[in-house]
């Protein structure tokens, strides 16, 4: 294949001539340093490449080597508990090879460790007919992730040889007699990042992704296989929300993509995650996490590739039958990379300079989420899911800007972060009036069946109280709280209890950081019981001021519920009994006297 020659360099964009043998999306080695670049446009024999490494000191006349292959990921044992950059270069491997803390240009580091040995256990047998997606064998990659070695997509045949034992990822572990002859396979699959992996069929939503965050699980749930957006201004807590979901969500694996955000945010992940224990497995959360770090000081073009790298890895583990959550922090930085490259290509701009195809690119990404029946015919149908949660960083918190609006057109869950809430130290700062989940009805029914209660009614009543509070606050600003009817004043009191004692949650408290569904139900039920008992007392003649004065202690107990450990159910029983006895005492003192 004939190689080309550089004719101009403008930041991450390189123009080369003599590229008539190349194709769009081919990966090339650019310049004397052999930088990694991808062809994004071809006109005649000239090609435009976005280069994923710093291009300073690269100039006209230097060669461009065409590989003829698209940007791809290596999929196999060794990814979990590892950290990669935006094009799947392992950062630990970089450190070992270069001996420095900076990414040296042109350095080639294999994504998967070629020297590490893995214990491979065969599942298939000689003479067995297998097809794409069938599990050939397994490797215990971490204490909680069994890596299932699968027949690659597009391949089928009869197992001619297979062996169990200790092997490297590049060793031949099995061979198949296919319709094109005998083929040998190692543990690695290679897959182009911009192409979704195949599956048998897509399933509808059914099960909630439980995060342990009360405002999300109760008010705005997301389905396993769903997609959610977290827009908000700087400092509103987008990263903390994503960290919390990555830590506590009931998924088998998390792919966390730091896409253009500050390096200290990824440092926090690296520092915290190994110390945290997953409540579902009892092991370190890092044992089920893959990190892709493409921070703000890394080459801008690699931001654009990083979320595709992440989703391709997520789909691979989905195909094993796992539920996977992918966090992208943030898609605004990814969109900025698109805008910069588009501008250098002199394409016709859309809104605010973003390319006209911004919406379709976002849709391509989020539509790769889903709950599916995977390929493979080895016994029962295998179900896997990818849940995509993307942070959006609109300038000044203006959610009318193009990235937010195009994102909301393809996702079904919107967790809108509010700067006024964060300024009042209310976290998670998810605005309960502007946020929504289009799947809440189905997911509330699912949670209700899990708990054996009418969860949907409890949630709807909670929403109604918060909506009524917002309307009453407008009246209070005009005429004062004393002018409201007694029942409306009680509504304000109950709503404040919901906001402060339930929706507000401390991510840095060992107990309050995570709340199970069972505890969420108990907490909300106690607040609702306080409301219903208070309404009954008012019907019997008690005044609102009497209830407020007589229930100070029990309201303090309700406010402290969030800090009661999960394994102390007797404390919640005592609080619930205290609600009944306290309201009864108010009646006896103020009404029956």
C-alpha positions as CSV (number, residue, x, y, z in Angstrom):
1,X,0.0,0.0,0.0
2,X,1.4,3.4,-1.1
3,X,2.0,5.9,1.7
4,X,1.4,9.6,1.7
5,X,3.3,12.8,2.5
6,X,2.3,15.6,4.9
7,X,1.5,18.9,3.1
8,X,0.2,21.0,6.1
9,X,-0.3,20.8,9.9
10,X,-2.8,22.8,11.9
11,X,-3.1,21.7,15.5
12,X,-4.5,18.1,15.6
13,X,-5.4,18.3,11.9
14,X,-2.9,17.1,9.3
15,X,-3.4,17.2,5.5
16,X,-1.5,14.6,3.5
17,X,-1.3,14.0,-0.3
18,X,-0.7,10.7,-2.1
19,X,-3.5,9.1,-0.1
20,X,-5.5,7.6,-3.0
21,X,-5.0,4.0,-1.5
22,X,-6.5,5.1,1.9
23,X,-10.1,5.1,3.1
24,X,-12.0,7.2,5.6
25,X,-11.5,6.0,9.2
26,X,-8.2,4.3,8.4
27,X,-5.6,4.6,11.1
28,X,-2.2,6.0,9.9
29,X,1.2,6.6,11.4
30,X,1.9,10.3,11.0
31,X,5.4,11.9,10.6
32,X,8.8,10.7,11.5
33,X,7.6,10.1,15.1
34,X,4.8,7.7,13.9
35,X,2.0,9.6,15.7
36,X,-1.4,7.9,15.7
37,X,-3.9,9.6,13.3
38,X,-7.3,8.8,11.8
39,X,-8.5,9.8,8.3
40,X,-11.7,11.8,8.6
41,X,-12.0,13.2,5.1
42,X,-10.7,12.4,1.6
43,X,-10.7,14.7,-1.4
44,X,-9.0,13.2,-4.4
45,X,-5.6,12.1,-3.3
46,X,-5.6,14.4,-0.3
47,X,-6.7,13.2,3.1
48,X,-7.4,15.1,6.3
49,X,-6.4,13.3,9.5
50,X,-7.1,14.0,13.1
51,X,-4.0,13.1,15.1
52,X,-4.4,11.8,18.7
53,X,-1.0,13.0,19.8
54,X,0.6,16.4,20.0
55,X,1.7,17.5,16.5
56,X,4.2,20.2,17.4
57,X,7.5,20.0,15.3
58,X,5.7,17.8,12.8
59,X,5.9,19.4,9.4
60,X,5.4,19.1,5.6
61,X,7.4,16.5,3.8
62,X,7.2,13.9,6.5
63,X,5.7,10.5,5.6
64,X,2.2,9.2,6.5
65,X,2.0,5.4,6.7
66,X,-1.4,3.9,6.0
67,X,-2.3,0.8,8.0
68,X,-5.6,0.0,6.3
69,X,-7.3,-0.7,9.6
70,X,-9.9,1.4,11.5
71,X,-9.4,2.6,15.1
72,X,-10.0,-0.5,17.1
73,X,-9.8,-1.8,20.7
74,X,-8.2,-4.9,21.9
75,X,-10.7,-6.9,24.0
76,X,-9.5,-9.6,26.3
77,X,-8.2,-10.3,29.8
78,X,-6.4,-7.5,31.5
79,X,-8.8,-4.6,31.0
80,X,-10.6,-4.7,34.3
81,X,-9.0,-2.6,37.1
82,X,-6.8,-0.9,34.5
83,X,-6.6,2.7,33.2
84,X,-6.3,3.6,29.6
85,X,-6.1,6.8,27.6
86,X,-8.6,7.8,25.0
87,X,-7.3,5.3,22.4
88,X,-6.8,2.4,24.8
89,X,-3.1,2.9,25.6
90,X,-2.5,1.6,29.2
91,X,-1.1,4.5,31.3
92,X,0.7,2.1,33.7
93,X,2.4,0.6,30.6
94,X,3.4,4.1,29.4
95,X,4.9,4.8,32.8
96,X,7.0,1.6,32.7
97,X,8.1,2.1,29.1
98,X,9.0,5.8,29.3
99,X,9.9,6.2,32.9
100,X,8.1,9.6,33.1
101,X,4.8,11.0,34.0
102,X,4.0,12.4,30.6
103,X,2.8,10.7,27.4
104,X,5.7,10.6,25.0
105,X,4.8,10.9,21.4
106,X,5.0,7.9,19.0
107,X,5.5,5.4,21.8
108,X,3.7,2.1,21.0
109,X,2.3,0.3,24.1
110,X,0.1,-2.7,23.6
111,X,-3.3,-2.3,25.3
112,X,-3.2,-5.8,26.8
113,X,-0.2,-7.1,28.8
114,X,1.6,-9.6,26.5
115,X,3.6,-11.1,29.3
116,X,1.0,-11.7,32.0
117,X,-0.3,-15.3,32.2
118,X,-3.9,-16.2,32.8
119,X,-5.5,-19.4,33.9
120,X,-7.8,-20.5,31.1
121,X,-10.5,-23.1,31.7
122,X,-12.1,-24.6,28.6
123,X,-15.9,-24.8,28.4
124,X,-16.3,-26.1,24.9
125,X,-15.2,-29.6,23.9
126,X,-13.5,-31.0,20.8
127,X,-16.0,-31.8,18.1
128,X,-18.6,-29.3,19.4
129,X,-20.2,-27.0,16.9
130,X,-20.0,-23.4,18.0
131,X,-21.1,-20.0,16.6
132,X,-20.4,-16.3,17.2
133,X,-20.9,-15.4,20.9
134,X,-20.6,-18.9,22.3
135,X,-18.3,-19.1,25.3
136,X,-15.3,-21.2,24.6
137,X,-13.7,-20.8,28.0
138,X,-13.2,-18.6,31.0
139,X,-10.5,-16.6,32.8
140,X,-11.0,-15.3,36.4
141,X,-9.8,-11.8,35.6
142,X,-10.6,-10.3,39.1
143,X,-12.2,-11.8,42.2
144,X,-15.6,-10.6,40.9
145,X,-15.3,-10.7,37.1
146,X,-15.1,-13.9,35.2
147,X,-13.9,-13.1,31.7
148,X,-15.7,-15.2,29.2
149,X,-13.7,-15.9,26.1
150,X,-16.2,-15.9,23.2
151,X,-16.2,-16.9,19.6
152,X,-15.7,-13.6,17.7
153,X,-18.6,-12.2,15.7
154,X,-18.9,-13.6,12.1
155,X,-17.2,-16.9,13.0
156,X,-18.6,-20.4,13.4
157,X,-17.4,-23.9,13.1
158,X,-16.4,-27.1,14.8
159,X,-13.9,-27.1,17.7
160,X,-10.9,-28.9,16.4
161,X,-8.6,-28.3,19.4
162,X,-8.8,-26.6,22.8
163,X,-6.7,-26.7,25.9
164,X,-7.0,-25.6,29.6
165,X,-4.0,-24.2,31.5
166,X,-1.9,-21.1,31.9
167,X,-1.5,-19.0,28.8
168,X,-0.7,-15.5,27.6
169,X,-3.4,-13.5,25.8
170,X,-1.5,-14.0,22.5
171,X,-1.1,-17.8,22.8
172,X,-3.3,-20.0,20.7
173,X,-6.0,-21.6,22.9
174,X,-8.4,-23.1,20.5
175,X,-8.9,-23.8,16.8
176,X,-12.1,-24.1,14.7
177,X,-12.8,-26.0,11.5
178,X,-14.7,-23.3,9.6
179,X,-16.2,-23.2,6.1
180,X,-13.0,-21.4,5.1
181,X,-10.7,-24.0,6.6
182,X,-9.0,-24.3,10.0
183,X,-8.6,-21.1,12.0
184,X,-6.6,-20.6,15.3
185,X,-7.6,-18.1,18.0
186,X,-6.0,-16.5,21.0
187,X,-7.8,-14.6,23.8
188,X,-7.9,-11.3,22.0
189,X,-10.8,-9.9,20.0
190,X,-10.2,-6.7,18.0
191,X,-13.2,-4.5,17.3
192,X,-13.6,-1.1,15.5
193,X,-14.8,1.4,18.1
194,X,-17.2,3.3,15.9
195,X,-19.2,0.2,15.0
196,X,-21.7,-1.3,17.5
197,X,-21.2,-4.9,18.3
198,X,-24.0,-7.3,17.0
199,X,-26.6,-9.0,19.2
200,X,-29.7,-11.2,18.6
201,X,-32.4,-8.7,19.6
202,X,-33.0,-5.7,21.8
203,X,-35.3,-5.9,24.8
204,X,-37.6,-3.3,26.4
205,X,-37.0,-1.7,29.7
206,X,-37.9,-3.7,32.8
207,X,-35.5,-3.4,35.7
208,X,-34.2,-0.3,37.5
209,X,-30.6,0.6,37.7
210,X,-30.4,1.0,41.5
211,X,-27.8,3.6,42.5
212,X,-28.3,4.0,46.3
213,X,-29.0,7.8,45.6
214,X,-32.5,8.5,47.0
215,X,-33.4,11.4,44.7
216,X,-32.5,9.2,41.6
217,X,-34.0,5.8,42.7
218,X,-37.2,7.3,44.0
219,X,-37.9,10.3,41.9
220,X,-36.1,9.9,38.6
221,X,-35.1,6.2,38.1
222,X,-33.1,5.0,35.1
223,X,-33.5,1.5,33.6
224,X,-30.8,-1.0,33.1
225,X,-30.1,-0.5,29.4
226,X,-31.3,3.1,29.5
227,X,-29.6,6.4,29.0
228,X,-29.5,9.4,31.3
229,X,-28.1,12.9,31.0
230,X,-26.7,15.0,33.9
231,X,-26.5,18.6,32.8
232,X,-25.4,21.3,35.2
233,X,-23.1,24.3,35.7
234,X,-19.6,24.2,37.1
235,X,-19.6,23.2,40.8
236,X,-23.1,21.8,40.8
237,X,-21.9,18.2,41.4
238,X,-22.0,16.4,38.1
239,X,-18.8,14.5,38.7
240,X,-19.9,13.5,42.3
241,X,-23.2,12.2,41.0
242,X,-21.4,10.1,38.4
243,X,-18.8,8.9,41.0
244,X,-21.7,7.9,43.3
245,X,-23.4,5.9,40.6
246,X,-20.1,4.3,39.5
247,X,-19.5,3.3,43.2
248,X,-22.9,2.0,44.2
249,X,-25.0,1.0,41.1
250,X,-26.1,-2.6,41.0
251,X,-24.2,-3.4,37.8
252,X,-21.5,-6.0,37.2
253,X,-19.0,-3.6,35.6
254,X,-18.4,0.1,35.3
255,X,-16.6,1.8,32.5
256,X,-15.7,5.4,33.6
257,X,-14.6,7.7,30.8
258,X,-13.0,11.0,31.9
259,X,-13.5,12.9,28.7
260,X,-11.8,16.2,28.8
261,X,-12.4,17.0,32.4
262,X,-9.7,18.1,34.9
263,X,-7.1,15.5,35.9
264,X,-7.8,15.9,39.6
265,X,-11.2,14.4,39.1
266,X,-9.6,11.2,37.7
267,X,-7.1,11.3,40.5
268,X,-10.0,11.3,43.0
269,X,-11.3,8.1,41.3
270,X,-7.9,6.4,41.4
271,X,-7.5,7.3,45.1
272,X,-11.0,6.4,46.3
273,X,-12.2,3.4,44.3
274,X,-9.6,0.9,45.5
275,X,-10.5,1.6,49.1
276,X,-14.3,1.3,48.6
277,X,-16.1,-2.0,49.2
278,X,-18.9,-2.9,46.8
279,X,-22.0,-3.8,48.9
280,X,-23.0,-6.3,46.3
281,X,-19.8,-8.3,46.2
282,X,-17.9,-7.4,49.4
283,X,-14.8,-6.8,47.2
284,X,-13.0,-3.6,46.1
285,X,-15.0,-1.5,43.6
286,X,-11.9,-1.3,41.4
287,X,-12.2,-5.0,40.8
288,X,-15.2,-4.2,38.5
289,X,-14.1,-0.9,37.1
290,X,-12.3,0.1,33.9
291,X,-11.0,3.7,33.7
292,X,-10.4,5.7,30.5
293,X,-8.6,8.9,31.3
294,X,-8.5,11.6,28.6
295,X,-8.2,14.7,30.7
296,X,-8.2,18.3,29.6
297,X,-4.4,18.5,29.2
298,X,-4.3,15.6,26.8
299,X,-4.6,16.0,23.0
300,X,-8.0,17.3,22.1
301,X,-8.7,14.9,19.2
302,X,-8.4,11.9,21.6
303,X,-11.4,13.2,23.5
304,X,-13.5,12.4,20.4
305,X,-12.3,8.8,20.4
306,X,-12.5,8.2,24.1
307,X,-16.2,7.7,24.5
308,X,-16.3,5.3,21.5
309,X,-13.4,3.3,23.1
310,X,-15.5,3.2,26.3
311,X,-18.7,2.1,24.7
312,X,-17.0,-0.6,22.6
313,X,-15.5,-2.1,25.8
314,X,-18.9,-1.9,27.5
315,X,-20.6,-3.7,24.7
316,X,-17.9,-6.5,24.9
317,X,-18.7,-7.2,28.5
318,X,-22.4,-6.9,27.7
319,X,-22.0,-9.7,25.3
320,X,-20.7,-11.9,28.1
321,X,-24.0,-11.5,29.8
322,X,-23.0,-8.7,32.2
323,X,-24.9,-5.5,33.1
324,X,-22.5,-2.6,32.4
325,X,-22.7,1.1,33.2
326,X,-20.7,3.6,31.2
327,X,-20.1,7.1,32.6
328,X,-18.9,9.9,30.2
329,X,-17.6,13.0,32.0
330,X,-18.3,15.1,30.1
331,X,-19.9,14.9,26.6
332,X,-19.6,18.7,26.3
333,X,-15.8,18.3,26.2
334,X,-16.2,15.6,23.5
335,X,-18.5,17.9,21.5
336,X,-15.9,20.7,21.8
337,X,-13.4,18.3,20.2
338,X,-15.9,17.7,17.4
339,X,-16.3,21.5,17.0
340,X,-12.6,22.1,16.8
341,X,-11.9,19.5,14.2
342,X,-15.0,20.6,12.2
343,X,-13.8,24.2,12.2
344,X,-10.4,23.2,11.0
345,X,-12.0,21.2,8.2
346,X,-13.9,24.4,7.3
347,X,-17.3,22.6,7.4
348,X,-20.5,24.6,7.5
349,X,-21.2,25.2,11.2
350,X,-24.4,24.6,13.0
351,X,-25.7,26.2,16.3
352,X,-22.9,28.0,18.2
353,X,-20.2,26.6,15.9
354,X,-20.9,23.0,16.6
355,X,-21.0,20.7,13.5
356,X,-24.4,20.2,11.9
357,X,-24.1,16.4,12.6
358,X,-23.7,16.9,16.4
359,X,-27.2,15.5,17.1
360,X,-26.6,12.3,15.0
361,X,-23.2,11.7,16.6
362,X,-24.8,11.9,20.1
363,X,-27.6,9.6,19.0
364,X,-25.1,7.1,17.6
365,X,-23.4,7.0,21.0
366,X,-26.5,6.8,23.3
367,X,-28.3,4.3,21.0
368,X,-25.6,1.8,21.6
369,X,-26.9,1.5,25.2
370,X,-29.6,-1.0,25.7
371,X,-30.7,-4.4,27.1
372,X,-30.2,-7.2,24.7
373,X,-30.2,-10.9,24.1
374,X,-26.6,-11.5,23.1
375,X,-25.1,-13.7,20.3
376,X,-24.4,-17.3,21.2
377,X,-26.3,-20.5,21.3
378,X,-24.7,-22.2,24.4
379,X,-27.7,-23.2,26.4
380,X,-30.2,-20.6,27.7
381,X,-30.4,-17.1,26.2
382,X,-27.8,-14.7,27.6
383,X,-29.0,-11.3,28.6
384,X,-26.7,-8.3,28.9
385,X,-27.1,-4.5,29.2
386,X,-25.3,-1.2,28.8
387,X,-26.6,1.8,30.7
388,X,-25.1,5.1,29.4
389,X,-24.9,8.1,31.8
390,X,-23.4,11.3,30.4
391,X,-22.6,14.5,32.2
392,X,-23.1,17.7,30.2
393,X,-21.3,20.9,31.1
394,X,-23.3,23.8,29.5
395,X,-21.5,27.1,29.8
396,X,-23.0,29.0,32.7
397,X,-25.5,26.2,33.2
398,X,-27.5,27.3,30.1
399,X,-29.3,24.1,29.2
400,X,-30.7,25.7,26.0
401,X,-27.3,25.3,24.3
402,X,-26.9,22.7,21.5
403,X,-25.1,19.8,23.4
404,X,-27.7,19.7,26.1
405,X,-30.7,20.0,23.8
406,X,-29.4,17.3,21.4
407,X,-28.7,15.0,24.3
408,X,-32.2,15.4,25.7
409,X,-33.7,14.5,22.4
410,X,-32.2,11.0,22.6
411,X,-32.2,10.1,26.4
412,X,-35.2,9.3,28.5
413,X,-33.9,10.5,31.9
414,X,-32.9,14.0,32.8
415,X,-31.2,14.8,36.1
416,X,-31.0,18.6,35.9
417,X,-28.5,20.0,38.4
418,X,-29.4,23.4,40.0
419,X,-26.7,25.9,41.0
420,X,-29.0,27.4,43.6
421,X,-29.4,24.1,45.3
422,X,-25.6,23.5,45.3
423,X,-25.1,27.0,46.8
424,X,-27.4,26.0,49.6
425,X,-25.3,22.9,50.1
426,X,-28.1,20.7,49.0
427,X,-26.6,17.6,47.3
428,X,-27.2,15.9,45.0
429,X,-28.3,19.2,43.6
430,X,-30.9,17.5,41.2
431,X,-33.8,19.8,40.7
432,X,-37.0,17.9,41.5
433,X,-39.2,20.3,39.5
434,X,-37.3,20.3,36.2
435,X,-35.9,16.8,36.1
436,X,-37.8,13.8,34.7
437,X,-37.7,10.1,33.9
438,X,-39.9,9.0,31.0
439,X,-39.6,5.4,32.3
440,X,-40.6,6.1,35.9
441,X,-44.1,4.5,35.7
442,X,-42.7,1.1,34.5
443,X,-39.7,1.2,36.9
444,X,-41.9,2.2,39.9
445,X,-44.0,-0.8,39.3
446,X,-40.8,-2.9,39.2
447,X,-39.6,-1.5,42.5
448,X,-43.1,-2.0,44.0
449,X,-43.0,-5.7,43.2
450,X,-39.5,-6.0,44.7
451,X,-40.7,-4.3,48.0
452,X,-44.2,-5.7,48.0
453,X,-45.7,-2.2,48.4
454,X,-47.6,0.4,46.3
455,X,-44.4,2.3,45.5
456,X,-45.8,4.2,42.6
457,X,-48.5,5.8,44.8
458,X,-45.9,6.8,47.4
459,X,-43.6,8.4,44.7
460,X,-46.5,10.2,43.0
461,X,-47.7,11.6,46.4
462,X,-44.2,12.8,47.1
463,X,-43.9,14.5,43.7
464,X,-47.3,16.2,44.3
465,X,-46.2,17.5,47.7
466,X,-43.1,19.1,46.2
467,X,-45.0,20.6,43.3
468,X,-47.6,22.0,45.8
469,X,-44.8,23.4,47.9
470,X,-43.4,25.3,44.9
471,X,-46.8,26.8,44.2
472,X,-47.4,27.8,47.8
473,X,-44.0,29.4,48.0
474,X,-45.1,31.9,45.4
475,X,-48.1,32.8,47.6
476,X,-45.9,33.0,50.7
477,X,-43.6,35.5,49.0
478,X,-46.7,37.7,48.5
479,X,-48.7,37.4,51.7
480,X,-46.6,35.5,54.2
481,X,-46.8,32.0,55.6
482,X,-49.2,33.1,58.4
483,X,-51.9,33.8,55.8
484,X,-52.0,30.2,54.5
485,X,-54.6,27.7,55.7
486,X,-53.4,25.2,58.3
487,X,-53.3,22.2,55.8
488,X,-51.2,24.2,53.4
489,X,-48.7,25.1,56.2
490,X,-48.5,21.4,57.0
491,X,-47.8,20.7,53.3
492,X,-44.8,23.1,53.5
493,X,-43.6,21.4,56.6
494,X,-43.8,17.9,55.1
495,X,-42.2,19.1,51.9
496,X,-39.3,20.5,53.8
497,X,-38.9,17.2,55.6
498,X,-38.8,15.4,52.2
499,X,-36.2,17.8,50.9
500,X,-33.9,17.9,53.9
501,X,-34.4,14.5,55.5
502,X,-34.8,12.4,52.3
503,X,-33.7,14.0,49.0
504,X,-30.6,15.6,50.5
505,X,-27.8,13.0,50.8
506,X,-24.2,13.2,52.0
507,X,-21.8,11.4,49.6
508,X,-19.0,11.6,52.1
509,X,-20.8,10.1,55.0
510,X,-20.1,6.4,55.5
511,X,-23.8,5.6,56.1
512,X,-25.6,8.2,54.1
513,X,-23.6,7.7,50.9
514,X,-25.7,4.7,50.0
515,X,-29.3,3.8,50.7
516,X,-30.9,0.5,49.8
517,X,-34.4,0.3,48.3
518,X,-35.7,-1.2,51.6
519,X,-34.3,1.7,53.6
520,X,-35.6,4.2,51.1
521,X,-39.1,2.8,51.5
522,X,-38.9,2.8,55.3
523,X,-37.7,6.5,55.4
524,X,-40.4,7.7,52.9
525,X,-43.1,5.7,54.7
526,X,-42.2,7.3,58.0
527,X,-42.5,10.8,56.5
528,X,-45.8,10.0,54.9
529,X,-47.0,8.5,58.2
530,X,-46.1,11.7,60.0
531,X,-48.2,13.6,57.4
532,X,-51.2,11.3,57.6
533,X,-51.2,11.3,61.4
534,X,-50.9,15.1,61.5
535,X,-53.8,15.5,59.1
536,X,-55.9,13.2,61.2
537,X,-55.0,15.2,64.3
538,X,-56.0,18.5,62.6
539,X,-59.4,17.0,61.6
540,X,-59.9,16.2,65.3
541,X,-59.2,19.7,66.3
542,X,-55.4,20.1,66.7
543,X,-53.8,23.2,65.4
544,X,-50.8,23.3,63.2
545,X,-48.7,25.2,65.8
546,X,-49.6,22.6,68.4
547,X,-48.3,19.8,66.1
548,X,-45.1,21.7,65.3
549,X,-44.4,22.4,69.0
550,X,-45.3,18.9,70.2
551,X,-43.4,17.0,67.5
552,X,-40.0,18.7,67.6
553,X,-38.2,15.6,69.0
554,X,-39.7,13.1,66.6
555,X,-39.0,15.5,63.6
556,X,-35.4,15.6,64.8
557,X,-35.4,11.8,64.8
558,X,-36.8,11.8,61.2
559,X,-34.1,14.2,60.2
560,X,-31.4,11.8,61.5
561,X,-32.9,8.7,59.8
562,X,-30.4,9.0,56.9
563,X,-27.5,8.3,59.3
564,X,-29.1,5.1,60.8
565,X,-27.2,2.1,59.4
566,X,-29.0,-0.4,57.2
567,X,-28.5,-3.1,59.8
568,X,-30.5,-1.3,62.5
569,X,-34.1,-1.9,61.6
570,X,-35.2,-1.6,65.2
571,X,-34.3,2.1,65.1
572,X,-36.7,2.7,62.3
573,X,-39.4,0.8,64.1
574,X,-38.9,3.0,67.1
575,X,-39.2,6.2,65.0
576,X,-42.3,4.9,63.4
577,X,-43.9,4.1,66.8
578,X,-42.7,7.5,68.1
579,X,-44.6,9.3,65.3
580,X,-47.9,7.6,66.4
581,X,-47.3,8.2,70.1
582,X,-46.2,11.8,69.7
583,X,-49.2,12.8,67.6
584,X,-51.5,11.0,70.0
585,X,-49.8,12.9,72.9
586,X,-50.5,16.2,71.0
587,X,-54.2,15.2,70.7
588,X,-54.4,14.3,74.4
589,X,-52.7,17.6,75.5
590,X,-54.4,20.0,73.2
591,X,-57.7,18.5,72.1
592,X,-58.9,15.9,74.7
593,X,-57.8,18.0,77.8
